[in-house]
Amino acid sequence: MKSTFLLLVILGTLVSSQAFGKNKNPTPKPLRVKKSALTAPAKPQTLTTLTPVSSQPAEAPKSSFDKFYERLSIGYFGSLTSPNLETWDARRGATSPAFSGKTNNDTYPLNLWSQVNFGYSFGGKFKFNVIPRFTTFLNKAPDQDPGERGMVILEDALVGFSGVIYASEDKKFNWFFRPGIRLPTSHATRHYNDATFGRLTYNIEFLNVFSYDFNSKWQIAVTSQDRYWIFENRYNASRNRFYTAPYITYTINDTTKIQAYYENMLENNKRWKSINGKNPSYRNVWQNAYIGIAKDITPKLNVYPFISAFVNDVPFSTQSFWLGLWVSYQIK
């Protein structure tokens, strides 16, 4: 009886322990997962990128002068004229043909004619140009007027525009055009007066250069100038010069060329019916031929020594020959 009662007590104790264990450790509920977490991918983490800091200071904005200077070009051209080869009198340069039996000894002595070309590119095909010109006398000038006997004489200053207004698709043919006005800037040019014509106001000039490249070796071109002297604001051909100069170029190498020129000048010099009763008369007053070698000394410096002759001299002799030198330098 005692053993039966003891067995029942042990079994009850075990059943109570199982029930108490289930209440202390209930079954975990399933996790609730949001629907958006199942359908939308997780966003990647944003990486913060550090911008490197330059050690160089920021470039300062350009001033108005800097912008102007970038568009400015400056070039020099000089032409040295010797006396004729027969007399070689340095007091009288060979700057013009012989007229009316006179020799080609000019009132200018051995001299260097110079011009400085200031060009401003304003974004189009043309440049605006201001070109002052002057002559440096390298010897005495006994035949000149007293007002022109200085060491340097200002000639005039050309103000105008220049540029290539047409070029063929293959770039072989080009048309360069420079219209301008020559302003009198010296005693000689401002007081170029005439008893009948009056005072010189200025010159009007139209310059054209047409060139064609046959190939890398041969090129032909022609320069033409139509120039009018305007007296007392009278716009006519009382003095008018039409200048034509065809020339041919043969390229030897990248720095050396042979160039041959022929110059012809027709001029009506103060022969105009509306002023002095005389008919216009364009006379063939200038025929000049020369040949020389153009050499690039540096990418900016070019020299062109040549020998020339006035072919319309009568008689034609060694007195018709003279020497010359062109110097071109691109300052900027």
C-alpha positions as a LaTeX table, in Angstrom:
\begin{tabular}{lrrr}
\hline
Residue & $x$ (\AA) & $y$ (\AA) & $z$ (\AA) \\
\hline
Met1 & 0.00 & 0.00 & 0.00 \\
Lys2 & 2.82 & 2.33 & 0.92 \\
Ser3 & 4.73 & 1.42 & $-2.27$ \\
Thr4 & 1.65 & 2.08 & $-4.43$ \\
Phe5 & 1.12 & 5.52 & $-2.81$ \\
Leu6 & 4.79 & 6.40 & $-3.37$ \\
Leu7 & 4.59 & 5.47 & $-7.06$ \\
Leu8 & 1.56 & 7.74 & $-7.58$ \\
Val9 & 3.36 & 10.68 & $-5.93$ \\
Ile10 & 6.40 & 10.28 & $-8.24$ \\
Leu11 & 4.22 & 10.12 & $-11.41$ \\
Gly12 & 2.29 & 13.28 & $-10.41$ \\
Thr13 & 5.46 & 15.14 & $-9.78$ \\
Leu14 & 6.79 & 14.32 & $-13.30$ \\
Val15 & 3.53 & 15.40 & $-15.01$ \\
Ser16 & 3.53 & 18.73 & $-13.12$ \\
Ser17 & 7.12 & 19.39 & $-14.10$ \\
Gln18 & 6.35 & 18.90 & $-17.87$ \\
Ala19 & 3.37 & 21.27 & $-17.71$ \\
Phe20 & 5.38 & 23.91 & $-15.84$ \\
Gly21 & 8.18 & 23.64 & $-18.46$ \\
Lys22 & 5.80 & 24.31 & $-21.36$ \\
Asn23 & 4.48 & 27.47 & $-19.71$ \\
Lys24 & 7.99 & 28.86 & $-19.09$ \\
Asn25 & 9.14 & 28.27 & $-22.73$ \\
Pro26 & 6.18 & 29.06 & $-25.03$ \\
Thr27 & 6.40 & 28.37 & $-28.78$ \\
Pro28 & 7.90 & 31.45 & $-30.57$ \\
Lys29 & 5.60 & 33.33 & $-32.91$ \\
Pro30 & 6.54 & 33.52 & $-36.59$ \\
Leu31 & 8.39 & 36.78 & $-37.64$ \\
Arg32 & 6.29 & 39.31 & $-39.53$ \\
Val33 & 8.16 & 40.49 & $-42.65$ \\
Lys34 & 7.04 & 43.67 & $-44.42$ \\
Lys35 & 5.90 & 43.21 & $-48.00$ \\
Ser36 & 8.06 & 46.10 & $-49.22$ \\
Ala37 & 11.14 & 44.40 & $-47.89$ \\
Leu38 & 10.42 & 41.42 & $-50.13$ \\
Thr39 & 9.69 & 43.35 & $-53.34$ \\
Ala40 & 12.15 & 46.29 & $-53.21$ \\
Pro41 & 15.92 & 45.63 & $-53.38$ \\
Ala42 & 18.02 & 47.02 & $-50.66$ \\
Lys43 & 19.52 & 50.43 & $-51.39$ \\
Pro44 & 23.31 & 50.43 & $-51.77$ \\
Gln45 & 25.22 & 52.46 & $-49.32$ \\
Thr46 & 26.29 & 55.92 & $-50.58$ \\
Leu47 & 30.04 & 56.36 & $-50.61$ \\
Thr48 & 31.31 & 59.86 & $-49.86$ \\
Thr49 & 33.96 & 60.90 & $-52.44$ \\
Leu50 & 36.53 & 63.47 & $-51.41$ \\
Thr51 & 37.37 & 66.02 & $-54.13$ \\
Pro52 & 41.12 & 66.54 & $-54.32$ \\
Val53 & 42.17 & 70.10 & $-53.66$ \\
Ser54 & 44.63 & 71.51 & $-56.27$ \\
Ser55 & 47.79 & 72.96 & $-54.90$ \\
Gln56 & 47.89 & 75.50 & $-57.78$ \\
Pro57 & 46.01 & 78.80 & $-57.38$ \\
Ala58 & 42.97 & 79.43 & $-59.58$ \\
Glu59 & 43.71 & 81.26 & $-62.86$ \\
Ala60 & 42.96 & 84.94 & $-62.60$ \\
Pro61 & 40.44 & 86.35 & $-65.11$ \\
Lys62 & 42.01 & 88.09 & $-68.10$ \\
Ser63 & 41.98 & 91.84 & $-68.16$ \\
Ser64 & 40.65 & 93.87 & $-71.09$ \\
Phe65 & 44.22 & 94.70 & $-72.08$ \\
Asp66 & 45.23 & 91.00 & $-72.10$ \\
Lys67 & 42.29 & 90.14 & $-74.36$ \\
Phe68 & 43.20 & 93.04 & $-76.68$ \\
Tyr69 & 46.88 & 92.04 & $-76.76$ \\
Glu70 & 46.02 & 88.44 & $-77.71$ \\
Arg71 & 44.30 & 89.71 & $-80.87$ \\
Leu72 & 47.06 & 92.17 & $-81.76$ \\
Ser73 & 49.71 & 91.42 & $-84.40$ \\
Ile74 & 52.77 & 93.59 & $-85.07$ \\
Gly75 & 55.01 & 93.23 & $-88.11$ \\
Tyr76 & 57.89 & 95.19 & $-89.62$ \\
Phe77 & 58.78 & 95.56 & $-93.30$ \\
Gly78 & 61.80 & 97.44 & $-94.63$ \\
Ser79 & 63.05 & 98.10 & $-98.17$ \\
Leu80 & 66.65 & 99.16 & $-98.75$ \\
Thr81 & 67.36 & 101.00 & $-102.04$ \\
Ser82 & 70.87 & 101.47 & $-103.42$ \\
Pro83 & 72.13 & 103.98 & $-106.03$ \\
Asn84 & 72.38 & 102.82 & $-109.63$ \\
Leu85 & 75.27 & 100.48 & $-110.40$ \\
Glu86 & 76.94 & 102.78 & $-112.91$ \\
Thr87 & 77.52 & 105.92 & $-110.86$ \\
Trp88 & 76.97 & 104.49 & $-107.36$ \\
Asp89 & 76.43 & 107.90 & $-105.85$ \\
Ala90 & 75.03 & 107.23 & $-102.38$ \\
Arg91 & 73.62 & 110.76 & $-102.24$ \\
Arg92 & 71.10 & 109.83 & $-104.95$ \\
Gly93 & 69.20 & 106.57 & $-104.76$ \\
Ala94 & 67.73 & 104.70 & $-107.71$ \\
Thr95 & 64.12 & 104.98 & $-106.59$ \\
Ser96 & 62.49 & 105.82 & $-109.93$ \\
Pro97 & 63.08 & 105.38 & $-113.67$ \\
Ala98 & 64.70 & 108.04 & $-115.83$ \\
Phe99 & 62.27 & 110.65 & $-117.12$ \\
Ser100 & 62.75 & 113.05 & $-120.06$ \\
Gly101 & 66.37 & 112.14 & $-120.55$ \\
Lys102 & 67.24 & 112.47 & $-116.88$ \\
Thr103 & 69.06 & 109.71 & $-115.06$ \\
Asn104 & 67.37 & 107.61 & $-112.42$ \\
Asn105 & 69.08 & 109.49 & $-109.59$ \\
Asp106 & 66.33 & 110.46 & $-107.18$ \\
Thr107 & 66.29 & 113.27 & $-104.63$ \\
Tyr108 & 66.25 & 110.55 & $-101.96$ \\
Pro109 & 69.75 & 109.23 & $-101.23$ \\
Leu110 & 70.61 & 105.65 & $-100.25$ \\
Asn111 & 67.69 & 104.93 & $-97.94$ \\
Leu112 & 65.67 & 102.42 & $-95.94$ \\
Trp113 & 61.90 & 102.70 & $-96.32$ \\
Ser114 & 60.05 & 101.15 & $-93.38$ \\
Gln115 & 56.56 & 100.42 & $-92.18$ \\
Val116 & 55.18 & 98.92 & $-88.98$ \\
Asn117 & 51.89 & 97.07 & $-89.35$ \\
Phe118 & 49.64 & 97.00 & $-86.28$ \\
Gly119 & 46.79 & 94.59 & $-86.96$ \\
Tyr120 & 43.83 & 93.82 & $-84.71$ \\
Ser121 & 41.76 & 90.71 & $-85.40$ \\
Phe122 & 38.17 & 91.25 & $-84.35$ \\
Gly123 & 36.91 & 87.74 & $-85.07$ \\
Gly124 & 35.94 & 88.01 & $-88.72$ \\
Lys125 & 37.94 & 87.55 & $-91.90$ \\
Phe126 & 39.40 & 91.05 & $-91.67$ \\
Lys127 & 41.92 & 92.81 & $-89.49$ \\
Phe128 & 41.89 & 96.46 & $-88.62$ \\
Asn129 & 45.26 & 97.95 & $-89.58$ \\
Val130 & 47.22 & 101.02 & $-88.63$ \\
Ile131 & 50.45 & 101.23 & $-90.66$ \\
Pro132 & 52.77 & 104.20 & $-90.09$ \\
Arg133 & 55.57 & 104.59 & $-92.66$ \\
Phe134 & 58.88 & 106.39 & $-92.58$ \\
Thr135 & 62.15 & 106.65 & $-94.51$ \\
Thr136 & 65.62 & 106.65 & $-92.99$ \\
Phe137 & 68.27 & 108.42 & $-95.08$ \\
Leu138 & 71.66 & 106.73 & $-94.99$ \\
Asn139 & 73.53 & 109.58 & $-96.67$ \\
Lys140 & 73.25 & 113.30 & $-97.37$ \\
Ala141 & 70.43 & 114.48 & $-99.60$ \\
Pro142 & 71.65 & 117.64 & $-101.36$ \\
Asp143 & 68.86 & 117.61 & $-103.96$ \\
Gln144 & 66.03 & 117.53 & $-101.42$ \\
Asp145 & 63.98 & 120.48 & $-100.25$ \\
Pro146 & 65.19 & 121.95 & $-96.95$ \\
Gly147 & 62.11 & 120.63 & $-95.16$ \\
Glu148 & 62.96 & 117.05 & $-96.13$ \\
Arg149 & 66.64 & 116.95 & $-95.22$ \\
Gly150 & 66.33 & 115.19 & $-91.90$ \\
Met151 & 67.74 & 111.81 & $-91.07$ \\
Val152 & 64.23 & 110.33 & $-90.82$ \\
Ile153 & 61.15 & 111.53 & $-92.69$ \\
Leu154 & 57.61 & 110.42 & $-91.88$ \\
Glu155 & 55.77 & 109.42 & $-95.02$ \\
Asp156 & 52.14 & 108.79 & $-94.07$ \\
Ala157 & 50.02 & 106.40 & $-92.03$ \\
Leu158 & 47.61 & 103.97 & $-93.65$ \\
Val159 & 44.42 & 103.15 & $-91.76$ \\
Gly160 & 42.22 & 100.40 & $-93.13$ \\
Phe161 & 41.19 & 96.76 & $-93.14$ \\
Ser162 & 42.82 & 93.68 & $-94.63$ \\
Gly163 & 42.07 & 90.00 & $-95.08$ \\
Val164 & 41.48 & 87.10 & $-97.47$ \\
Ile165 & 37.95 & 87.64 & $-98.72$ \\
Tyr166 & 37.88 & 84.55 & $-100.95$ \\
Ala167 & 39.69 & 81.20 & $-101.01$ \\
Ser168 & 38.92 & 78.21 & $-103.20$ \\
Glu169 & 37.95 & 74.90 & $-101.59$ \\
Asp170 & 41.37 & 73.41 & $-102.31$ \\
Lys171 & 43.03 & 76.60 & $-100.93$ \\
Lys172 & 45.06 & 77.05 & $-104.13$ \\
Phe173 & 43.46 & 80.34 & $-105.13$ \\
Asn174 & 43.30 & 83.26 & $-102.68$ \\
Trp175 & 42.12 & 86.85 & $-102.92$ \\
Phe176 & 43.60 & 89.29 & $-100.39$ \\
Phe177 & 42.00 & 92.74 & $-100.15$ \\
Arg178 & 43.10 & 95.86 & $-98.24$ \\
Pro179 & 41.09 & 99.06 & $-98.61$ \\
Gly180 & 42.46 & 102.02 & $-96.71$ \\
Ile181 & 43.15 & 105.72 & $-96.34$ \\
Arg182 & 46.63 & 107.22 & $-96.24$ \\
Leu183 & 46.66 & 110.02 & $-93.71$ \\
Pro184 & 49.28 & 112.78 & $-94.14$ \\
Thr185 & 51.46 & 112.73 & $-91.02$ \\
Ser186 & 54.50 & 114.84 & $-91.92$ \\
His187 & 55.53 & 118.17 & $-93.35$ \\
Ala188 & 56.10 & 116.54 & $-96.73$ \\
Thr189 & 52.73 & 114.78 & $-96.83$ \\
Arg190 & 50.60 & 117.43 & $-95.08$ \\
His191 & 51.99 & 120.24 & $-97.22$ \\
Tyr192 & 51.98 & 118.46 & $-100.55$ \\
Asn193 & 50.27 & 121.44 & $-102.11$ \\
Asp194 & 49.89 & 122.77 & $-105.61$ \\
Ala195 & 49.04 & 126.27 & $-106.74$ \\
Thr196 & 46.14 & 124.99 & $-108.80$ \\
Phe197 & 45.09 & 121.89 & $-106.88$ \\
Gly198 & 45.28 & 123.22 & $-103.34$ \\
Arg199 & 46.19 & 121.28 & $-100.22$ \\
Leu200 & 46.35 & 117.49 & $-100.04$ \\
Thr201 & 43.57 & 116.09 & $-97.84$ \\
Tyr202 & 44.49 & 112.39 & $-97.87$ \\
Asn203 & 44.89 & 109.39 & $-100.19$ \\
Ile204 & 42.39 & 106.63 & $-100.89$ \\
Glu205 & 43.92 & 103.26 & $-101.73$ \\
Phe206 & 42.59 & 99.84 & $-102.77$ \\
Leu207 & 45.11 & 96.99 & $-102.71$ \\
Asn208 & 44.38 & 93.51 & $-104.12$ \\
Val209 & 46.60 & 90.42 & $-104.24$ \\
Phe210 & 45.46 & 87.40 & $-106.28$ \\
Ser211 & 47.55 & 84.23 & $-105.89$ \\
Tyr212 & 47.39 & 80.68 & $-107.20$ \\
Asp213 & 49.46 & 77.66 & $-106.11$ \\
Phe214 & 50.04 & 75.17 & $-108.92$ \\
Asn215 & 51.76 & 72.76 & $-106.54$ \\
Ser216 & 54.16 & 72.82 & $-103.60$ \\
Lys217 & 56.90 & 74.34 & $-105.81$ \\
Trp218 & 55.30 & 76.91 & $-108.12$ \\
Gln219 & 53.08 & 79.88 & $-107.34$ \\
Ile220 & 51.96 & 82.87 & $-109.39$ \\
Ala221 & 50.40 & 86.05 & $-108.06$ \\
Val222 & 49.58 & 89.60 & $-109.02$ \\
Thr223 & 49.41 & 92.69 & $-106.82$ \\
Ser224 & 47.33 & 95.70 & $-107.89$ \\
Gln225 & 47.01 & 99.10 & $-106.26$ \\
Asp226 & 44.57 & 101.84 & $-107.17$ \\
Arg227 & 45.56 & 105.06 & $-105.34$ \\
Tyr228 & 43.92 & 108.50 & $-105.46$ \\
Trp229 & 45.34 & 111.79 & $-104.17$ \\
Ile230 & 42.46 & 113.85 & $-102.78$ \\
Phe231 & 43.04 & 117.62 & $-102.99$ \\
Glu232 & 40.70 & 119.91 & $-101.06$ \\
Asn233 & 38.17 & 117.06 & $-100.74$ \\
Arg234 & 37.79 & 116.78 & $-104.52$ \\
Tyr235 & 37.18 & 113.12 & $-105.38$ \\
Asn236 & 38.51 & 112.67 & $-108.90$ \\
Ala237 & 41.53 & 111.30 & $-110.72$ \\
Ser238 & 43.47 & 114.57 & $-110.77$ \\
Arg239 & 46.30 & 112.44 & $-109.49$ \\
Asn240 & 45.76 & 108.71 & $-109.73$ \\
Arg241 & 48.18 & 105.80 & $-109.79$ \\
Phe242 & 47.37 & 102.31 & $-111.00$ \\
Tyr243 & 50.11 & 99.88 & $-110.04$ \\
Thr244 & 50.32 & 96.25 & $-111.19$ \\
Ala245 & 52.98 & 93.74 & $-110.19$ \\
Pro246 & 52.74 & 90.11 & $-111.35$ \\
Tyr247 & 55.31 & 87.78 & $-109.80$ \\
Ile248 & 56.27 & 84.12 & $-109.73$ \\
Thr249 & 57.68 & 82.08 & $-106.87$ \\
Tyr250 & 59.67 & 78.85 & $-106.96$ \\
Thr251 & 60.13 & 77.06 & $-103.63$ \\
Ile252 & 63.53 & 75.42 & $-103.19$ \\
Asn253 & 62.96 & 74.12 & $-99.67$ \\
Asp254 & 61.09 & 75.01 & $-96.48$ \\
Thr255 & 63.14 & 78.18 & $-95.93$ \\
Thr256 & 64.29 & 79.31 & $-99.38$ \\
Lys257 & 62.40 & 80.63 & $-102.42$ \\
Ile258 & 63.29 & 82.30 & $-105.72$ \\
Gln259 & 61.00 & 85.21 & $-106.59$ \\
Ala260 & 60.82 & 87.27 & $-109.79$ \\
Tyr261 & 58.71 & 90.45 & $-110.08$ \\
Tyr262 & 57.64 & 92.79 & $-112.83$ \\
Glu263 & 56.22 & 96.19 & $-111.88$ \\
Asn264 & 54.19 & 98.45 & $-114.12$ \\
Met265 & 52.82 & 101.79 & $-112.97$ \\
Leu266 & 50.40 & 104.03 & $-114.85$ \\
Glu267 & 49.94 & 107.45 & $-113.32$ \\
Asn268 & 47.98 & 110.57 & $-114.10$ \\
Asn269 & 49.94 & 113.24 & $-112.24$ \\
Lys270 & 48.07 & 116.57 & $-112.10$ \\
Arg271 & 46.70 & 116.38 & $-115.61$ \\
Trp272 & 42.94 & 116.73 & $-115.23$ \\
Lys273 & 40.60 & 118.78 & $-117.36$ \\
Ser274 & 38.21 & 119.84 & $-114.63$ \\
Ile275 & 40.97 & 121.64 & $-112.72$ \\
Asn276 & 43.67 & 122.90 & $-115.05$ \\
Gly277 & 42.11 & 122.49 & $-118.46$ \\
Lys278 & 44.24 & 119.52 & $-119.53$ \\
Asn279 & 42.92 & 116.14 & $-120.52$ \\
Pro280 & 43.68 & 113.14 & $-118.30$ \\
Ser281 & 46.87 & 111.47 & $-119.38$ \\
Tyr282 & 47.99 & 108.15 & $-117.92$ \\
Arg283 & 51.58 & 107.66 & $-118.89$ \\
Asn284 & 53.59 & 104.50 & $-118.56$ \\
Val285 & 56.10 & 105.96 & $-116.14$ \\
Trp286 & 57.35 & 102.85 & $-114.39$ \\
Gln287 & 58.52 & 99.49 & $-115.69$ \\
Asn288 & 60.74 & 97.65 & $-113.28$ \\
Ala289 & 61.87 & 94.01 & $-113.07$ \\
Tyr290 & 63.80 & 92.25 & $-110.34$ \\
Ile291 & 64.77 & 88.79 & $-109.17$ \\
Gly292 & 66.12 & 87.58 & $-105.85$ \\
Ile293 & 66.15 & 84.90 & $-103.19$ \\
Ala294 & 63.79 & 85.00 & $-100.22$ \\
Lys295 & 65.29 & 83.31 & $-97.17$ \\
Asp296 & 63.78 & 82.57 & $-93.76$ \\
Ile297 & 66.58 & 83.28 & $-91.30$ \\
Thr298 & 64.27 & 82.39 & $-88.39$ \\
Pro299 & 60.54 & 81.58 & $-88.26$ \\
Lys300 & 59.96 & 85.32 & $-87.74$ \\
Leu301 & 62.71 & 86.90 & $-89.87$ \\
Asn302 & 62.79 & 86.83 & $-93.68$ \\
Val303 & 65.22 & 88.61 & $-96.01$ \\
Tyr304 & 64.97 & 89.09 & $-99.77$ \\
Pro305 & 68.09 & 90.46 & $-101.49$ \\
Phe306 & 67.55 & 91.19 & $-105.20$ \\
Ile307 & 68.90 & 92.89 & $-108.29$ \\
Ser308 & 66.59 & 95.18 & $-110.22$ \\
Ala309 & 66.47 & 97.20 & $-113.44$ \\
Phe310 & 64.21 & 99.92 & $-114.82$ \\
Val311 & 63.41 & 98.33 & $-118.16$ \\
Asn312 & 61.86 & 101.49 & $-119.64$ \\
Asp313 & 65.07 & 103.52 & $-119.30$ \\
Val314 & 66.23 & 105.03 & $-122.58$ \\
Pro315 & 68.95 & 104.13 & $-123.21$ \\
Phe316 & 68.95 & 100.95 & $-121.18$ \\
Ser317 & 72.38 & 100.53 & $-119.56$ \\
Thr318 & 74.15 & 99.60 & $-116.34$ \\
Gln319 & 72.78 & 102.86 & $-114.96$ \\
Ser320 & 69.36 & 101.24 & $-115.06$ \\
Phe321 & 70.41 & 98.54 & $-112.57$ \\
Trp322 & 70.36 & 98.81 & $-108.79$ \\
Leu323 & 70.33 & 96.57 & $-105.71$ \\
Gly324 & 67.71 & 96.17 & $-103.03$ \\
Leu325 & 66.92 & 94.27 & $-99.86$ \\
Trp326 & 63.55 & 93.53 & $-98.27$ \\
Val327 & 63.42 & 92.66 & $-94.59$ \\
Ser328 & 60.31 & 91.24 & $-92.92$ \\
Tyr329 & 60.09 & 90.56 & $-89.20$ \\
Gln330 & 57.05 & 89.39 & $-87.27$ \\
Ile331 & 57.37 & 91.15 & $-83.93$ \\
Lys332 & 54.21 & 89.56 & $-82.56$ \\
\hline
\end{tabular}
